[in-house]
Amino acid sequence: LRNLGCDAAVLSAPDSIAWLLNIRGGDVPRAPMPLSFAIAHDSGAVDLFVDTRKLTPGLGEHLGNGVSVNDIGMFSAALQALNGKVVRADPASTAAHIFDCLRDGGADLSPGNDPCALPKACKNAVEIAGTKAAHKRDGAALTRFLAWLDGTAPAGGLGEFEAAEKLAALRFEDGLIRDLSFDTISGAGPNGAIVHYRVSRRSSRMLQGGELYLVDSGAQYLDGTTDVTRTIAIGAPSPEMKDRFTRVLKGHIAIATARFPEGTTGAQLDTLARRALWDIGVDFDHGTGHGVGSYLSVHEGPHRISKAPSTVALQAGMIVSNEPGYYKTGAYGIRIENLVTVVRCSALAAAERKMLEFETLTLAPIDRALIEPGLLDGPETAWLDAYHAGVYAQIAPLVDAATDAWLQRATRPIGR
């Protein structure tokens, strides 16, 4: 705050406050954070405003002497008390009423970015270790689901809703799970082409042979947040389905293997995910990647991989999704999503710039039945085989013998 020339910052984003004070709550569906406000002072002190009836014993001891806990009803008066202070507030997350209170109280407003957003996005070593552990267990649950799906769906009678419920049940066997990270997208056939499709018992469509099934799901574990999409062929896929899937996979691999200098934004990388689709005149109409929190929001800024211009450079420790797709309205949808983290690149001994690259976090097989091997070049095939070898090595010890046997087949090298 001192570097910004500010005396205080008003924080309105619940995830920023949860991160700053290392607290979690249950006010927001699918996101473990309390609804609250905070005022951070340049002295290091923080005033937290929250519904004090919901607080658990021991919170004061956790927060320490530098944090005062106040009922949320006292927030407006605290804003008025910032008379004569230079106060930072982010217009993107701060209500107009808060700005009005600050002005009425005589504060000197300094609109600008939430000061917690960027440091929150750059995960520390403990957060990275936690998310890796969460992804291993989550990958085991998803792998068990994919093996079950492979044995169940071809017989018919399985609906989108029941499939989503099965996946959730497998995840909730984990002792560290607290919730799903969003409502599962479980789309069969034409429903898979609806990017943010939400299944219900009434809308649930049966998985049918010759169609694709897209499942985008994730969970909130105490040690990390997950978000993963897999597209699965139910029966034999058409040549067009295999072509489009493999082109999406090529884009996914291009992001996964990208190396880039410090200062690069996600907008500069976005075209890598689309080139193989552009080659035949198709595209997808969503961003390639969004930031993900550490047992926080599954959608986190300020970084992203997208066509949209951005001034936020990718930095070591950031977690972002890698999720290119293709959607044929009324027919099928394809998306391949892994989470990746930005790491420093040490493999380029002669590099003249400080370079970064991605490390993939998600561990789950990619459907080999949908891959057209002739469309992959040598390095792409090598990446896929190495990825699948890593999936097997880390997931096999966590699953039962039947799932292990299925996983061996699902992760065998391309061409075998």
HELIX and SHEET records of a PDB file:
HELIX    1   1 PRO A   14  LEU A   21  1                                   8    
HELIX    2   2 THR A   52  LYS A   54  5                                   3    
HELIX    3   3 LEU A   59  LEU A   63  1                                   5    
HELIX    4   4 ILE A   72  MET A   74  5                                   3    
HELIX    5   5 PHE A   75  GLN A   80  1                                   6    
HELIX    6   6 ALA A   96  ASP A  104  1                                   9    
HELIX    7   7 ALA A  117  ALA A  121  1                                   5    
HELIX    8   8 ALA A  125  THR A  152  1                                  28    
HELIX    9   9 ALA A  153  ALA A  155  5                                   3    
HELIX   10  10 GLU A  160  ARG A  171  1                                  12    
HELIX   11  11 GLY A  189  ALA A  193  5                                   5    
HELIX   12  12 PRO A  239  ALA A  256  1                                  18    
HELIX   13  13 GLY A  266  TRP A  278  1                                  13    
HELIX   14  14 ARG A  368  LEU A  370  5                                   3    
HELIX   15  15 PRO A  373  LEU A  375  5                                   3    
HELIX   16  16 GLY A  378  ILE A  395  1                                  18    
HELIX   17  17 ALA A  396  LEU A  398  5                                   3    
HELIX   18  18 ALA A  401  ALA A  410  1                                  10    
SHEET    1   A 6 VAL A  67  ASP A  71  0                                        
SHEET    2   A 6 VAL A  46  VAL A  50  1                                        
SHEET    3   A 6 SER A  36  HIS A  41 -1                                        
SHEET    4   A 6 ALA A   8  LEU A  11 -1                                        
SHEET    5   A 6 VAL A  86  ALA A  89  1                                        
SHEET    6   A 6 ASP A 108  PRO A 111  1                                        
SHEET    1   B 3 ILE A 177  LEU A 180  0                                        
SHEET    2   B 3 ALA A 219  TYR A 221 -1                                        
SHEET    3   B 3 GLY A 224  THR A 225 -1                                        
SHEET    1   C 3 ILE A 185  ALA A 188  0                                        
SHEET    2   C 3 GLU A 211  SER A 217 -1                                        
SHEET    3   C 3 VAL A 228  ILE A 234 -1                                        
SHEET    1   D 4 ARG A 259  PRO A 261  0                                        
SHEET    2   D 4 MET A 355  THR A 360 -1                                        
SHEET    3   D 4 ASN A 338  ARG A 344 -1                                        
SHEET    4   D 4 ILE A 319  ASN A 322 -1                                        
SHEET    1   E 2 GLY A 289  GLY A 291  0                                        
SHEET    2   E 2 GLU A 300  ILE A 305 -1                                        
SHEET    1   F 2 GLY A 325  LYS A 328  0                                        
SHEET    2   F 2 TYR A 332  ARG A 335 -1                                        
END                                                                             
